[in-house]
Amino acid sequence: PLIRVRDNEMGSFERRLAAETGLTLSSPVSGVVQTVRDNKIVIRDSKTGEKITVPLYHNMPLNKATMFTHYPSVTEGDVVNELDTIAVSNFTDSEGVLSLGKNLKVGFLPTDKTFEDAVAISSSAANKMSSEFLESFQLDPSAETHMSKLTYTQTYPGRFKSPQLEKLDDRGVIRDGEVVEPGDPIIAAYSVPKNLPYYYQVKGSAGLKRDETITWDEDFDGLVSDVVEEDDGTITVYVQSIRPMIEGDKIAGLKGQKGVVTILDDSEMPQGEDGEPLDMLISSLAIPGRKNPGILAEALLGKVAMKRGEPIYVDNFPEGDVMKMVRDLLEEEGLKDTEELYDPVRERKIGPVMTGYMYTLRQPQASKGKMKARGLSGYTLEDTPTRGGDEGGKRLSSQTLHALLSHGATGVIRDAMLIRGAKNEDFWSAMKQGHKFSYPEVPYIHRKFFNMLKAGGIDVREKDNKLIILPMTDKRTLELATR
């Protein structure tokens, strides 16, 4: 969910949905509120005098790295009636209305930032779309795991600074309530194999120790909301954070349309007739094929709703001309469907552009979670990418390879084999510097294999796109030696 939204941005359906799904809680009886805590509300029934306890969720972990929290909307001593709202949640506004998105002012304008699914939003809009996250980090210690801040710092001196280590308890686990910064340890631990051979016992096991430390690798701070230790020793740390929208994240609308975000500074975003920058830009050319034409009616009705200060209700699949109905409402309020936009970068007018307001949601996919086609890891002795891990080389499966071949995508395969699948420092350097570059013809591993065959007495020659294998003669050996 987004950061708790205080204003009522949606209508009656969202209020009913929030109540029926438990996102808001109602009083089961009429009475007086006796106790209000993070995890419960106690109400004394005015008829029977019995105390009724209503349990509340507090930072309960959910899927998609987020959580569910109730916020009491009553205080001790309040008189409530049966079915009165007594608690809202982080999925609703303060009035108990489901509120997962924001109303953003949108302009339909084709630019180099809004091709197809791409959507440009302002930096202010990115902050408006900040979301709450709750991530869990778990360590399941084995008999080989050593958990002690003292022994860890002795084993890995200099790995972390003193202010970072001060956040850990004696076991090396971060304390509840601590603020974690990028690079901070969450659980500091290492493991040493048991039952080592006598040779390693004599020489020492320093080279066999494996660092199992879990660190906070995000680009923003987090707050440790809970530390749980199970009976079997498993330790789980929950870290709560607020993340603004970043480039590569996805947004969606109520009509099923999605978009990948590019963020522009407010000073670069086109300005409306009121002099304020727009929140979002969508290409008008992408609406028929990549979006939904219904967003045009939504945006214009949103403009009317903003002026009236109340939602506009529209039946599903209404009869008649929907756009005529929209134009009539615009005319009633003295509004136009377009505005004269101003480009602050080029310092000139853009012309009339259709604008409006759209209810925009943030999708759970975060750009950091996407798989890299090729990371920046190291290379082997064969000049091929090291495998495994987040940064290692990725493998094309046989099904993927056959699919590429069946679609004639030989260029993709060639690029994967010769560029991303081999060490090509000259190629990448030329590309980064903007110079002309050329594809390498033969990978290093290919040349190395052929030279190994020749060293073993096998003469491999290429003729008319065919390989000819012959025994290595003395004459051929002299020819190769004099090259």
C-alpha positions in Angstrom: 0.0 0.0 0.0 0.9 3.6 -0.4 1.8 5.7 2.7 -1.4 6.3 4.6 -3.6 8.6 2.6 -5.6 11.0 4.7 -8.0 12.4 2.0 -11.0 10.6 0.7 -10.1 9.9 -2.9 -12.6 7.2 -3.8 -16.3 6.5 -3.3 -18.9 4.3 -1.7 -17.8 1.0 -3.3 -14.4 1.3 -1.8 -15.9 2.0 1.6 -18.0 -1.1 1.5 -15.1 -3.2 0.1 -12.8 -2.1 2.9 -15.4 -3.0 5.6 -16.3 -6.4 4.1 -12.7 -7.5 3.7 -11.6 -6.6 7.2 -9.5 -3.6 6.2 -11.6 -1.6 8.6 -13.2 -2.9 11.8 -16.6 -2.1 13.2 -17.8 -2.2 16.8 -19.7 -5.4 17.5 -21.7 -3.8 20.2 -22.9 -0.4 21.5 -20.9 0.8 24.5 -17.9 2.7 25.8 -14.3 2.2 24.7 -12.3 1.0 27.8 -8.8 0.2 26.3 -7.0 1.0 23.1 -3.7 -0.7 22.3 -1.8 -1.6 19.1 -3.1 -5.1 19.2 -6.6 -4.7 20.6 -9.6 -2.5 21.4 -11.8 -3.3 24.5 -15.4 -2.1 24.6 -17.8 -2.4 27.5 -21.2 -3.5 26.3 -23.8 -0.9 27.4 -26.5 -3.6 27.7 -24.7 -6.4 29.5 -21.7 -4.7 31.0 -19.5 -7.4 29.4 -16.1 -6.4 28.1 -15.7 -7.2 24.4 -12.2 -7.5 23.0 -11.6 -6.7 19.3 -8.2 -7.9 18.2 -6.1 -5.7 15.8 -3.3 -6.6 13.4 0.0 -4.8 13.9 2.7 -5.1 11.2 1.5 -8.5 10.2 3.7 -9.7 7.2 1.9 -10.3 3.9 3.1 -11.5 0.5 4.8 -9.1 -1.9 7.0 -7.7 0.9 4.5 -5.6 2.7 2.3 -5.8 5.8 -1.1 -5.2 7.3 -1.7 -2.8 10.2 -4.8 -1.6 11.9 -4.9 2.0 13.3 -7.5 2.6 16.0 -9.8 5.5 15.1 -11.3 5.7 18.7 -9.8 6.7 22.0 -10.5 5.5 25.5 -13.8 6.9 26.8 -15.4 7.3 23.4 -19.1 6.2 23.1 -19.7 4.0 20.1 -22.7 2.5 18.5 -22.9 -1.0 17.0 -21.2 -1.1 13.5 -19.4 2.2 14.0 -15.9 2.1 12.5 -13.4 1.7 15.3 -10.2 1.0 13.3 -8.9 1.7 9.9 -5.8 0.2 8.2 -2.8 1.1 6.1 -4.9 0.1 3.0 -7.5 2.7 3.7 -7.7 6.5 4.4 -8.6 7.9 7.8 -12.3 7.6 6.9 -12.1 3.9 6.2 -12.3 4.1 2.4 -10.1 1.7 0.4 -7.2 3.9 -0.8 -4.5 2.1 -2.7 -3.6 4.9 -5.2 -3.6 8.6 -5.9 -5.4 11.0 -8.2 -2.7 12.3 -10.6 -3.0 15.0 -13.2 -2.2 13.4 -16.5 -1.4 14.8 -20.0 -1.7 12.7 -23.1 1.4 13.7 -25.0 3.8 11.6 -27.2 7.4 12.2 -26.2 10.7 10.3 -26.2 9.8 9.3 -22.6 6.3 7.9 -23.3 6.8 5.3 -26.1 4.3 2.4 -25.9 4.0 1.3 -22.3 6.4 3.9 -21.0 4.9 6.5 -18.6 6.7 9.7 -17.5 5.9 11.0 -14.0 7.2 14.0 -12.1 9.5 13.6 -9.1 6.7 15.0 -6.9 4.3 12.3 -8.2 7.0 9.7 -7.5 7.1 10.8 -3.9 3.2 10.8 -3.7 3.4 7.1 -4.8 5.8 6.1 -2.0 4.8 2.7 -0.5 5.3 0.8 2.7 7.3 -2.4 2.6 8.1 -5.0 5.2 10.8 -7.5 4.3 11.9 -10.5 6.3 15.5 -11.8 6.6 16.0 -15.3 8.0 18.9 -17.3 9.2 18.5 -21.0 10.0 21.7 -21.7 12.0 23.2 -25.2 11.8 25.7 -26.9 14.0 28.5 -25.3 12.0 27.1 -21.7 12.5 28.9 -19.4 14.9 26.8 -16.5 16.2 28.7 -14.1 18.4 29.5 -10.4 17.7 32.9 -10.8 19.4 34.1 -13.8 17.5 32.8 -12.4 14.3 34.7 -9.2 14.6 37.8 -11.2 15.5 37.3 -13.4 12.4 36.4 -10.6 10.0 38.1 -7.4 11.4 37.2 -4.3 9.5 34.2 -5.8 7.7 31.9 -3.3 9.5 32.5 0.0 11.3 31.9 0.5 15.0 28.6 2.4 14.5 27.2 -0.5 12.5 28.3 -3.1 15.1 26.8 -1.1 17.9 23.3 -1.9 16.5 23.9 -5.6 17.0 23.3 -7.6 20.3 26.0 -10.0 21.7 24.8 -12.7 19.3 25.3 -10.5 16.3 21.6 -9.9 15.6 20.3 -6.4 15.1 18.1 -5.1 17.9 14.4 -4.3 17.5 13.8 -0.7 16.8 17.2 0.0 15.2 17.4 2.0 12.0 19.4 0.2 9.3 21.3 2.1 6.7 22.6 0.7 3.3 25.3 -1.8 4.0 24.4 -2.4 7.7 24.5 -5.9 9.0 21.2 -7.5 10.0 22.6 -10.8 11.2 26.4 -11.3 11.6 27.4 -14.9 11.5 29.8 -17.4 9.9 30.2 -21.1 9.7 33.1 -23.5 10.1 32.9 -27.1 8.8 32.8 -29.8 11.5 34.9 -32.9 11.6 37.8 -31.4 9.6 40.6 -33.7 8.6 43.7 -33.7 10.8 45.7 -31.6 8.2 43.2 -28.7 8.5 43.1 -29.0 12.3 46.9 -28.5 12.4 47.0 -25.7 9.7 43.9 -24.0 11.0 40.5 -23.5 9.3 40.6 -19.8 8.4 40.4 -20.5 4.7 37.4 -22.8 5.2 35.2 -20.3 7.1 32.2 -19.0 5.2 30.7 -15.6 6.0 26.9 -16.0 6.3 26.2 -12.4 7.2 22.9 -10.9 6.1 23.1 -7.2 5.2 20.6 -4.4 4.3 21.4 -3.8 0.6 18.7 -1.3 -0.2 19.4 2.3 -1.2 17.4 3.8 1.6 17.0 3.4 5.4 14.8 0.8 7.1 13.4 0.3 10.6 13.6 -3.0 12.4 10.1 -3.7 13.4 10.5 -7.2 15.0 13.0 -9.9 15.7 11.6 -13.4 16.2 13.5 -16.5 17.3 11.9 -19.8 16.9 12.3 -22.8 19.2 14.6 -24.5 16.6 16.9 -21.4 16.7 15.7 -19.9 13.4 16.0 -16.1 13.6 13.8 -13.9 11.5 14.2 -10.1 11.3 11.5 -7.9 9.9 12.5 -4.5 8.4 10.0 -1.9 7.6 10.8 0.8 5.0 9.1 3.5 2.8 10.2 3.5 -0.8 9.5 6.2 -3.3 8.8 5.2 -6.8 12.0 4.8 -8.9 12.6 4.4 -12.6 11.6 0.9 -13.8 8.8 0.5 -11.3 5.3 -0.2 -12.7 2.0 1.7 -12.3 -1.5 0.7 -13.3 -4.9 2.3 -13.6 -8.5 1.2 -13.0 -9.0 0.3 -16.7 -6.3 -2.4 -16.7 -3.6 -0.3 -18.3 -0.1 -0.6 -17.1 3.1 1.4 -17.6 6.8 1.4 -16.8 7.9 4.6 -15.1 10.4 7.2 -16.1 10.9 10.0 -13.6 11.4 13.6 -14.7 12.3 16.5 -12.4 9.4 18.9 -11.7 11.4 21.5 -13.6 11.4 19.3 -16.7 7.7 18.3 -16.7 5.3 20.3 -18.9 3.2 22.8 -17.0 -0.5 23.4 -17.2 -2.3 26.7 -17.5 -2.1 27.1 -13.7 1.7 27.0 -13.9 2.0 23.7 -12.0 3.8 20.7 -13.5 1.7 17.7 -14.6 2.0 14.6 -12.5 2.1 12.1 -15.4 2.5 11.9 -19.2 1.0 9.1 -21.3 1.4 8.8 -25.1 -1.8 9.4 -26.9 -0.5 7.2 -29.7 -0.3 4.2 -27.2 -3.9 4.4 -26.1 -5.5 2.2 -28.9 -3.0 -0.6 -28.8 -1.3 -0.5 -25.4 -3.8 1.2 -23.1 -7.6 1.4 -22.9 -9.7 4.1 -24.6 -11.8 4.2 -21.4 -9.0 6.2 -19.7 -9.9 9.2 -21.8 -13.3 9.3 -20.3 -11.9 8.7 -16.8 -9.4 11.5 -17.1 -12.0 14.0 -18.2 -14.5 12.9 -15.6 -11.7 13.2 -13.1 -11.3 16.9 -14.1 -15.0 17.5 -13.5 -14.9 15.6 -10.1 -11.9 17.7 -9.0 -13.8 20.9 -9.6 -17.0 19.6 -7.9 -15.0 18.1 -5.0 -16.9 14.8 -5.1 -16.8 11.6 -7.1 -18.8 11.0 -10.2 -20.5 7.7 -10.4 -20.9 5.9 -13.8 -22.7 2.7 -14.5 -20.8 -0.2 -16.0 -21.4 -0.5 -19.8 -23.7 2.6 -19.9 -26.0 3.0 -22.8 -25.6 5.9 -25.3 -22.6 8.0 -26.2 -20.3 8.1 -23.2 -18.0 10.8 -24.6 -21.1 13.0 -25.3 -22.0 12.6 -21.6 -18.5 13.6 -20.7 -18.5 16.6 -23.0 -21.8 17.7 -21.5 -20.5 17.5 -18.0 -17.4 19.5 -19.0 -19.6 22.2 -20.5 -21.7 22.4 -17.3 -18.6 23.1 -15.3 -17.1 25.5 -17.8 -14.2 23.2 -18.4 -12.3 22.2 -21.6 -10.8 18.8 -22.5 -7.5 20.4 -23.4 -5.0 22.8 -21.9 -2.3 25.0 -23.3 0.9 23.3 -22.0 4.2 25.0 -21.5 7.6 23.3 -21.9 10.0 24.7 -19.2 13.0 23.0 -20.8 12.7 24.6 -24.3 10.9 27.6 -22.8 8.0 27.5 -25.4 4.4 26.6 -25.6 3.5 23.1 -26.6 0.0 23.7 -27.7 -3.4 22.3 -26.7 -3.0 18.9 -25.0 -5.7 16.8 -23.5 -5.4 16.7 -19.7 -7.4 15.2 -16.7 -7.1 13.3 -13.5 -6.6 9.5 -13.3 -6.6 7.3 -10.2 -3.2 5.6 -10.4 -2.0 2.5 -8.5 1.5 1.3 -7.8 2.1 -2.3 -8.8 4.0 -4.6 -6.5 6.8 -5.4 -8.9 9.9 -3.5 -8.0 12.5 -2.8 -10.6 15.3 -4.2 -8.4 13.7 -7.6 -8.5 14.1 -8.1 -12.3 16.6 -10.6 -13.6 19.6 -9.1 -15.3 20.2 -10.5 -18.8 23.9 -10.2 -18.0 25.4 -8.8 -14.8 28.8 -7.3 -14.1 30.5 -10.4 -12.5 33.9 -11.7 -13.3 35.3 -14.0 -16.0 36.8 -17.5 -16.0 40.2 -18.5 -17.5 38.3 -19.1 -20.7 37.1 -15.5 -20.8 33.5 -16.6 -20.3 31.2 -15.1 -17.6 31.3 -16.7 -14.2 28.0 -18.5 -13.4 25.6 -18.3 -10.6 24.4 -15.6 -8.2 22.6 -12.3 -9.0 25.5 -11.0 -11.1 26.6 -14.1 -12.8 26.0 -15.1 -16.4 22.6 -16.4 -17.4 22.0 -19.5 -19.4 19.7 -19.8 -22.4 17.7 -23.0 -22.0 17.2 -25.3 -25.0 13.6 -24.3 -25.3 14.5 -20.7 -25.4 17.2 -21.3 -28.0 14.8 -23.3 -30.2 12.2 -20.5 -29.8 14.7 -17.9 -30.9 15.7 -20.1 -33.9 12.1 -20.7 -34.9 11.4 -17.0 -35.0 14.6 -16.2 -36.9 16.1 -14.3 -34.0 19.6 -15.3 -34.9 20.9 -11.8 -34.0 19.8 -12.3 -30.4 21.7 -15.7 -30.3 24.8 -14.1 -31.9 24.8 -11.3 -29.4 24.4 -13.7 -26.5 27.3 -15.9 -27.7 29.8 -13.3 -28.9 29.1 -10.2 -26.8 27.4 -11.1 -23.5 28.8 -14.6 -23.4 32.4 -13.6 -23.7 34.9 -11.1 -22.4 35.0 -8.2 -24.8 36.6 -5.3 -23.0 37.3 -3.4 -26.3 33.6 -3.7 -27.3 32.2 -2.4 -24.0 34.7 0.4 -23.7 33.9 1.6 -27.2 30.2 1.4 -26.6 30.5 3.4 -23.3 32.6 6.1 -24.9 30.3 6.4 -27.9 32.9 5.1 -30.4 32.3 2.9 -33.3 32.5 -0.8 -32.4 32.5 -4.1 -34.2 31.4 -7.6 -33.3 34.2 -10.0 -32.5 34.3 -12.8 -35.0 35.6 -15.8 -33.0 35.2 -16.2 -29.2 38.4 -16.8 -27.2 37.1 -20.2 -26.0 36.7 -21.3 -29.6 40.3 -20.4 -30.5 41.6 -22.0 -27.3 39.8 -25.2 -28.1 41.2 -25.4 -31.6 44.8 -24.6 -30.4 44.4 -27.4 -27.8 43.6 -29.8 -30.6 46.5 -28.7 -32.7 48.8 -29.1 -29.7 47.6 -32.6 -29.4 48.5 -33.5 -33.0 45.1 -32.7 -34.7 45.2 -30.2 -37.5 41.8 -28.5 -37.8 41.3 -26.4 -41.0 38.3 -24.4 -42.2 37.3 -24.6 -45.9 34.0 -23.5 -47.5 32.3 -23.2 -44.1 33.4 -26.8 -43.3 35.9 -28.1 -40.8 38.5 -30.5 -42.0 40.3 -32.6 -39.5 43.7 -34.0 -40.4 46.8 -35.4 -38.6 49.4 -32.8 -37.8 52.4 -33.2 -40.1 55.9 -31.9 -39.6 55.4 -29.4 -42.5 52.2 -28.1 -41.0 53.9 -27.7 -37.6 56.6 -25.6 -39.2 54.0 -23.4 -40.9 52.3 -22.8 -37.6 55.5 -22.2 -35.8 56.7 -19.5 -38.3 53.4 -17.4 -38.1 
